């Protein structure tokens, strides 16, 4: 396989292939898992790496990040429990909590992330807001280039929210699929990097930086939670694809730490160009009829359509004209009506992007003119 996208070939030797084509351990093949533990330590320096810490840092491989996030919800939440999220969040996570019978409460956020004062208000007045309901156990958040908002939390905001999680005894489920796709460097420190208690469970994935078809991701954080995750995997998905793991471990060894960082920077640069392209198209076609913030990373543009409280009709009309969008209602905990639309610029060409924004502009004007 190509190692650098330049036509060079990386060979996976026969010994490694034989090893990885056998049944593996649920937590991941040991050689790859150790590479990933070393990578996490260099990237995040988790305070819980101390072997004597009760929440000692550990890592388990999963079949994509959704696999790990779903297990985390099932471990941490019971029917009737509550989780906290941002006002707009990943719809699959909302479906996961709903399948358990758990509830989600949205906390207001801005361009720096979840608002600490609002989070504290919600938790401090929970008994008045929801009499007889159990206090929330976890915060689920996408802190880098969020899906759908494109917002990246500031370091100060993360520190304030982490301290509130400590004072209210919450677990933070940090879904950081777009961590390496932050458009600015240096990368903003993760919740895992400041976790002195062992209360951060972090999801990372190779889907956004190598390929989603590999189905390779990790959950890292406190060993007691990951031990339960191992047990779940032992009687469900067991070991992930050995061939994909063999490819990844060989690739990481070939790159080394600095080579890996060069690769993810290159991927980020690709998405930055796409984001700039989408923003230019939006400025040409949507000025005066919609508002948006320039994304700080990732692959999404989050639009607010002026004068429209529910964008579902706009999205359906655009679909009839071969433009695929997602209405904001699907990113809200209770499918509330929303004046927002999410666009993905991940794979579209500049010509198609311009055409799509023109279609969207026409549909918005039709709806606004009613």
C-alpha positions in Angstrom: 0.0 0.0 0.0 1.1 3.6 -0.5 2.8 5.0 2.6 2.8 8.7 1.8 0.3 9.3 -0.9 3.2 9.6 -3.3 3.2 6.2 -4.9 5.8 4.7 -2.5 4.9 1.2 -1.3 4.8 -0.1 2.3 5.3 -3.8 2.6 3.5 -5.7 5.4 5.8 -8.7 6.0 4.5 -12.3 6.0 5.2 -12.8 9.8 3.0 -9.8 10.7 0.3 -10.9 8.3 0.2 -14.4 9.7 -0.1 -13.1 13.2 -2.8 -10.6 12.4 -5.0 -13.0 10.4 -5.5 -15.1 13.5 -8.1 -14.3 16.2 -6.8 -11.4 18.2 -7.5 -9.9 21.6 -10.7 -7.8 22.1 -8.6 -4.8 23.2 -6.6 -4.8 20.0 -3.4 -6.6 18.8 -0.7 -5.9 21.4 1.9 -4.5 19.0 -0.6 -1.9 17.6 -2.1 -1.2 20.9 1.3 -0.3 22.4 2.0 2.0 19.5 -1.3 3.8 20.1 -0.7 4.0 23.9 2.7 5.6 23.2 1.0 8.0 20.7 -1.6 9.1 23.2 1.1 9.7 25.8 3.1 11.9 23.5 0.1 13.8 22.2 -1.8 14.3 25.5 0.5 13.4 28.4 -2.5 12.1 30.5 -1.8 12.8 34.2 -3.3 9.4 35.0 -0.4 7.5 33.4 0.9 7.2 36.9 0.6 3.5 37.6 -0.6 4.1 41.2 -3.6 6.3 40.0 -7.0 4.8 40.7 -8.1 6.0 37.3 -5.0 4.8 35.6 -4.8 5.5 31.9 -5.6 2.6 29.6 -6.6 2.1 26.0 -8.9 -0.2 24.1 -9.3 -0.5 20.3 -12.8 -0.3 18.8 -14.5 -0.9 15.5 -14.9 2.7 14.7 -15.5 5.5 17.2 -19.3 4.8 17.3 -18.6 1.4 18.6 -16.7 2.8 21.6 -19.1 5.7 22.2 -22.1 3.3 22.2 -20.4 1.0 24.7 -19.5 4.1 26.9 -23.2 5.2 27.0 -24.3 1.7 27.8 -21.8 1.5 30.7 -22.5 4.9 32.1 -26.2 5.4 31.6 -29.3 3.5 32.7 -32.9 4.0 31.5 -34.1 7.3 32.9 -30.6 8.8 33.4 -29.6 12.1 31.9 -26.6 13.2 29.8 -25.6 16.7 29.0 -24.6 17.9 25.5 -24.2 21.1 23.5 -27.4 22.5 22.0 -26.5 21.0 18.6 -24.7 17.7 18.6 -24.0 14.5 16.7 -27.3 12.8 15.9 -26.0 9.2 16.2 -25.0 10.0 19.8 -28.6 11.1 20.4 -29.9 7.9 18.9 -27.6 5.9 21.2 -28.9 7.5 24.3 -32.4 7.1 23.2 -31.9 3.4 22.6 -31.0 3.0 26.2 -34.0 5.0 27.4 -31.8 7.8 28.7 -32.4 11.5 28.2 -30.3 14.4 26.9 -30.3 17.9 28.2 -28.8 20.6 25.9 -26.5 23.3 27.5 -26.0 26.6 25.7 -22.7 27.1 23.9 -21.0 29.8 21.9 -18.0 30.0 19.5 -15.7 28.9 22.4 -17.7 25.9 23.4 -20.2 25.1 26.2 -20.9 28.0 28.5 -19.6 27.2 32.0 -22.0 29.5 33.8 -24.9 27.9 32.0 -23.6 24.4 32.8 -23.2 25.3 36.5 -26.7 26.8 36.5 -28.3 23.7 35.0 -26.5 21.4 37.5 -27.0 23.6 40.5 -30.8 23.9 39.8 -31.4 20.4 38.5 -33.9 19.5 41.2 -36.0 22.5 40.3 -35.6 22.0 36.5 -36.5 18.3 36.7 -38.0 17.3 40.1 -37.5 13.7 41.0 -35.1 13.0 38.1 -31.6 11.8 38.7 -28.8 14.3 38.4 -26.9 14.0 35.1 -23.9 11.6 35.1 -22.0 12.6 32.0 -21.2 15.4 29.5 -20.9 14.2 25.9 -19.1 16.7 23.7 -17.2 17.1 20.4 -14.6 19.7 21.3 -12.7 20.0 18.1 -14.5 21.2 14.9 -17.8 20.0 16.3 -20.4 18.1 14.2 -22.4 20.1 13.1 -21.3 23.5 14.3 -17.6 23.5 13.3 -16.8 25.0 16.7 -13.5 24.2 18.5 -13.5 24.8 22.3 -10.9 27.2 23.6 -8.5 26.0 26.2 -9.9 28.3 28.9 -13.4 26.9 28.2 -12.2 23.4 28.6 -10.5 24.1 31.9 -13.6 25.8 33.3 -15.9 22.9 32.2 -13.4 20.3 33.6 -13.4 22.0 37.0 -17.2 22.0 37.0 -17.2 18.3 36.1 -15.0 17.8 39.2 -17.2 19.8 41.5 -20.4 18.1 40.2 -18.8 14.6 39.8 -19.4 14.1 36.1 -17.7 11.9 33.6 -16.7 13.7 30.4 -17.1 11.6 27.2 -14.8 13.4 24.8 -15.6 12.5 21.2 -12.6 14.0 19.4 -13.0 12.6 15.9 -11.8 15.9 14.3 -8.9 16.6 16.7 -6.3 16.6 14.0 -8.5 18.6 11.7 -8.3 21.8 13.7 -7.2 24.5 11.2 -4.9 26.3 13.7 -1.7 25.0 15.2 -0.7 24.2 17.9 -3.6 21.9 18.6 -5.7 22.9 21.6 -5.1 20.6 24.6 -7.6 17.9 25.2 -9.7 17.1 28.2 -7.6 13.9 28.6 -4.5 16.1 29.0 -5.9 17.8 32.0 -7.6 14.8 33.6 -6.1 14.5 37.1 -9.1 12.5 38.4 -9.7 9.8 35.8 -13.0 11.2 34.8 -12.4 11.6 31.0 -13.2 8.9 28.5 -11.8 9.8 25.1 -12.8 8.6 21.7 -10.3 8.9 18.8 -10.7 7.6 15.3 -8.6 6.9 12.1 -11.7 7.4 9.9 -11.0 11.1 9.3 -7.3 10.9 8.8 -6.8 7.5 7.0 -10.1 6.0 5.9 -13.5 5.2 7.4 -13.5 1.8 5.9 -10.7 0.6 8.1 -13.0 0.8 11.1 -10.2 1.6 13.5 -10.6 3.7 16.6 -9.7 3.8 20.3 -11.2 4.6 23.6 -8.8 5.8 26.2 -9.1 6.9 29.8 -9.6 5.3 33.3 -8.8 1.6 33.4 -11.9 0.7 35.5 -14.2 1.8 32.7 -12.1 0.3 30.0 -12.0 -3.0 31.8 -15.8 -3.1 31.5 -15.5 -2.2 27.8 -13.2 -5.2 27.3 -15.8 -7.5 28.8 -18.5 -6.1 26.5 -16.2 -6.7 23.5 -15.4 -10.2 24.7 -19.0 -11.2 24.2 -20.0 -9.0 21.2 -17.6 -7.7 18.5 -14.5 -9.3 20.0 -11.3 -8.4 18.1 -11.4 -5.9 15.2 -10.1 -6.6 11.7 -6.6 -8.0 12.0 -5.7 -7.0 8.4 -6.5 -3.4 9.0 -4.6 -3.4 12.3 -1.5 -5.0 10.6 -1.6 -2.2 8.0 -1.9 0.5 10.6 0.9 -0.7 12.9 3.2 -1.0 9.9 2.3 2.5 8.7 2.8 4.0 12.2 6.2 2.4 12.5 7.2 3.6 9.0 6.1 7.2 9.7 7.3 7.5 13.3 5.8 10.2 15.5 7.0 13.2 13.4 5.9 11.5 10.2 2.5 10.9 11.6 2.1 14.6 12.5 3.2 15.5 9.0 0.5 13.3 7.6 -2.3 14.7 9.7 -1.2 18.2 9.0 -1.4 17.4 5.3 -5.0 16.0 5.8 -5.9 19.1 7.7 -4.6 21.3 4.9 -6.8 19.5 2.4 -9.9 20.2 4.6 -8.8 23.8 5.2 -8.8 24.4 1.4 -12.3 22.8 1.2 -13.5 25.0 4.0 -12.2 28.1 2.4 -13.8 27.1 -0.9 -17.2 26.6 0.8 -17.0 29.8 2.7 -16.3 31.7 -0.5 -19.3 30.1 -2.2 -21.5 31.0 0.8 -20.4 34.6 0.7 -21.2 34.8 -3.0 -24.6 33.0 -2.9 -26.0 33.4 0.6 -25.0 36.9 1.9 -28.1 38.6 3.2 -30.2 35.4 3.4 -28.2 33.3 5.9 -25.5 33.6 8.5 -22.6 31.4 9.4 -19.3 31.3 11.3 -16.2 30.3 9.5 -15.4 26.8 10.6 -12.4 26.3 12.9 -11.8 22.8 11.6 -13.4 19.7 10.3 -15.7 19.3 7.3 -19.0 21.2 8.1 -20.5 24.6 7.6 -23.4 25.4 10.0 -25.8 27.9 8.5 -28.6 29.9 10.1 -31.3 30.8 7.6 -32.7 34.2 8.2 -36.4 34.5 8.8 -37.0 30.7 8.8 -37.7 28.7 12.0 -37.8 25.2 10.4 -35.4 24.3 7.6 -36.8 20.9 6.9 -38.8 22.1 3.8 -35.7 23.8 2.4 -33.7 20.7 2.8 -36.3 18.5 1.1 -36.7 21.0 -1.8 -32.9 21.1 -2.3 -32.8 17.3 -2.3 -35.3 17.3 -5.2 -32.7 19.4 -7.1 -29.9 16.9 -6.2 -28.3 18.8 -3.3 -27.9 16.9 -0.1 -28.1 18.9 3.2 -29.2 18.1 6.7 -31.8 20.1 8.6 -30.8 21.4 12.0 -33.6 19.6 13.7 -31.7 16.3 13.5 -28.9 17.7 15.7 -31.2 18.7 18.6 -32.0 16.4 21.5 -35.8 16.4 21.0 -35.8 17.1 17.3 -36.9 20.6 17.9 -37.6 22.9 14.9 -34.4 24.6 13.9 -33.5 27.4 11.6 -30.1 25.8 10.9 -28.7 23.7 8.1 -25.5 21.6 8.0 -23.5 21.4 4.9 -20.5 19.1 4.3 -17.7 20.3 2.1 -15.6 17.1 2.5 -15.8 15.6 -1.0 -17.4 18.3 -3.2 -15.5 20.0 -6.1 -15.4 23.8 -6.4 -17.7 23.7 -9.4 -20.3 21.5 -7.7 -20.0 23.5 -4.5 -20.9 26.7 -6.4 -23.8 25.0 -8.1 -25.0 23.6 -4.8 -24.9 26.9 -3.0 -26.8 28.5 -5.9 -29.6 25.9 -5.6 -29.7 26.4 -1.8 -29.9 30.2 -2.3 -32.8 29.8 -4.7 -34.7 27.5 -2.4 -34.1 29.8 0.6 -35.5 32.8 -1.3 -38.5 30.8 -2.3 -39.2 29.9 1.3 -38.5 33.3 2.6 -40.9 34.8 0.1 -43.9 32.9 1.3 
